[in-house]
Amino acid sequence: MINKNLIELQRNSKATCVVIETTDSGKLSPAVRMKASVSDKFLFAGDKPRFAEKVDEQSGLKKISYLVITGIDELSIDEQNRYVGLVKDREMNGYYLPENCIIVFTVKDKSTLKNISPDLYHFAVVAF
């Protein structure tokens, strides 16, 4: 069961992200969703990440929007650490997330929280 109030408290917060169970990710809207396992080309090729335009569009519509990155617990530590800059600096490949966009990572369940990179978990609020 997600704690939506705790998630919403992360709005306008710097250097923070939220971790929820993958099964609860559909309860967040408006959201841009992507798999954590996307390629480096998807994240770093071009002037900005491929998800940027959709995030900007969603963020302009509501007080709060979400960038939901699913399955972070299924990646190696090195692959997870690609997202540290996005959380810490709210920046990736020259693109800065809008202030009202909350970064959400999903994991299978509580038992897989231990699989999250310590560098990423340092910034995380577990909301289930």
VEXDREN-2710 file (C-alpha; in Angstrom, 1 decimal):
% VEXDREN-2710
k/r/px/py/pz
1/MET/0.0/0.0/0.0
2/ILE/1.6/3.3/-1.1
3/ASN/1.7/6.3/1.1
4/LYS/0.7/9.0/-1.4
5/ASN/0.9/11.8/1.2
6/LEU/4.5/11.0/1.8
7/ILE/5.2/10.8/-1.9
8/GLU/3.6/14.2/-2.5
9/LEU/5.7/15.8/0.2
10/GLN/8.7/15.2/-2.1
11/ARG/7.4/17.8/-4.6
12/ASN/9.8/20.7/-5.0
13/SER/12.4/18.9/-2.9
14/LYS/16.0/18.7/-4.2
15/ALA/18.0/15.5/-4.2
16/THR/15.2/13.1/-3.3
17/CYS/13.3/10.2/-4.9
18/VAL/10.6/7.8/-3.8
19/VAL/10.6/4.0/-3.9
20/ILE/7.3/2.1/-4.2
21/GLU/6.3/-1.4/-5.2
22/THR/5.9/-1.9/-9.0
23/THR/2.3/-3.0/-8.5
24/ASP/1.4/0.4/-7.1
25/SER/2.9/2.5/-9.8
26/GLY/-0.4/2.8/-11.7
27/LYS/-1.8/4.8/-8.8
28/LEU/0.4/7.8/-9.7
29/SER/-0.9/10.2/-12.3
30/PRO/0.0/12.1/-14.4
31/ALA/3.1/10.0/-14.9
32/VAL/5.7/9.3/-17.5
33/ARG/6.8/5.7/-17.1
34/MET/9.9/3.9/-18.3
35/LYS/11.9/0.8/-17.5
36/ALA/15.1/1.3/-15.5
37/SER/16.8/-1.0/-17.9
38/VAL/16.6/1.4/-20.9
39/SER/19.8/1.7/-22.9
40/ASP/22.4/4.4/-22.4
41/LYS/21.5/5.6/-25.9
42/PHE/17.9/6.2/-24.7
43/LEU/19.2/8.2/-21.7
44/PHE/22.2/10.0/-23.1
45/ALA/22.0/10.3/-26.9
46/GLY/20.9/13.6/-28.5
47/ASP/20.4/16.9/-26.8
48/LYS/18.3/15.6/-24.0
49/PRO/16.9/12.2/-22.8
50/ARG/14.0/10.8/-24.8
51/PHE/11.7/11.1/-21.8
52/ALA/12.2/14.8/-21.4
53/GLU/9.5/16.1/-23.8
54/LYS/6.8/13.9/-22.2
55/VAL/7.9/14.9/-18.6
56/ASP/7.7/18.6/-19.6
57/GLU/4.3/18.1/-21.1
58/GLN/2.9/16.2/-18.1
59/SER/4.4/18.7/-15.6
60/GLY/2.8/21.6/-17.3
61/LEU/-0.6/20.1/-16.8
62/LYS/-0.8/19.5/-13.1
63/LYS/0.6/20.6/-9.7
64/ILE/2.4/17.3/-9.4
65/SER/3.7/14.9/-12.0
66/TYR/5.8/11.8/-11.7
67/LEU/8.7/10.2/-13.5
68/VAL/8.2/6.5/-12.7
69/ILE/11.3/4.3/-13.4
70/THR/10.3/0.7/-13.0
71/GLY/12.4/-2.3/-11.9
72/ILE/15.4/-0.5/-10.4
73/ASP/16.0/-3.5/-8.2
74/GLU/16.6/-5.7/-11.2
75/LEU/19.7/-3.8/-12.4
76/SER/23.3/-4.1/-11.4
77/ILE/24.7/-1.4/-9.0
78/ASP/26.6/0.2/-11.9
79/GLU/23.4/0.4/-14.1
80/GLN/21.4/1.8/-11.2
81/ASN/24.1/4.5/-10.6
82/ARG/23.3/6.0/-14.0
83/TYR/20.3/7.6/-12.2
84/VAL/22.2/9.1/-9.2
85/GLY/22.7/12.4/-11.1
86/LEU/19.1/12.6/-12.0
87/VAL/18.1/12.3/-8.4
88/LYS/20.9/14.3/-6.8
89/ASP/21.1/17.2/-9.3
90/ARG/17.7/16.6/-11.0
91/GLU/19.7/16.7/-14.2
92/MET/20.5/14.2/-17.0
93/ASN/22.3/14.9/-20.2
94/GLY/21.8/18.6/-19.9
95/TYR/18.1/18.3/-19.2
96/TYR/16.7/19.5/-15.8
97/LEU/13.5/18.1/-14.4
98/PRO/10.7/20.5/-13.7
99/GLU/10.3/21.5/-10.0
100/ASN/6.9/19.7/-9.7
101/CYS/8.2/16.4/-11.0
102/ILE/8.7/13.7/-8.4
103/ILE/11.1/10.9/-9.3
104/VAL/9.7/7.5/-8.4
105/PHE/11.6/4.2/-8.6
106/THR/9.8/0.9/-8.3
107/VAL/10.9/-2.4/-6.8
108/LYS/9.2/-5.8/-6.8
109/ASP/8.6/-5.8/-3.0
110/LYS/10.1/-4.9/0.4
111/SER/12.6/-7.8/0.2
112/THR/14.2/-6.3/-2.9
113/LEU/14.9/-3.0/-1.4
114/LYS/18.3/-4.4/-0.4
115/ASN/19.1/-4.6/-4.1
116/ILE/19.1/-0.8/-4.5
117/SER/22.4/0.9/-5.0
118/PRO/23.6/2.5/-1.7
119/ASP/24.4/5.7/-3.6
120/LEU/20.8/5.8/-4.9
121/TYR/19.2/4.6/-1.7
122/HIS/20.8/7.5/0.2
123/PHE/18.4/9.8/-1.6
124/ALA/15.3/7.6/-1.3
125/VAL/12.1/7.9/0.7
126/VAL/10.4/4.5/0.9
127/ALA/6.7/5.1/0.6
128/PHE/5.2/1.6/1.3
END
